[in-house]
């Protein structure tokens, strides 16, 4: 599926933080999918497009125009793996600004639901038998 999303100059840009667990879920899902993921956030009528280095949020009725994007994730800047990951939030539409408060919690909830549908299969441990030396 090919989708072209337009975004002009942002009306607001700011540095935000994402909880470490949310970042790991997002990054793990995208890595396993090996392609962009589409994550509907039904409570806000928003569709999130998850890619390796950015998340673009579009309204479900107008899929050609970005409401906002979360870009430039910097996990390497943290001192602890449990510390939040900084990123830049760019808002392109007034509706994106309205979503600023509710979106992180709703994104986390939708991400958890997607992860439940696509769980990571645990590896089965295997020990290779070695012949005993005599």
Secondary structure, DSSP 8 states (H G I E B T S, - for coil): -----B--S-SEEEEEEE-HHHHHHHHHHHHHHTS-EEEEEGGGTEEEEE-SSEEEEEESS-TTBEEEEEEEEEGGG-SSTTS-EEEEEEE-SHHHHHHTTTHHHHHHHHHHHHHHHT----------------
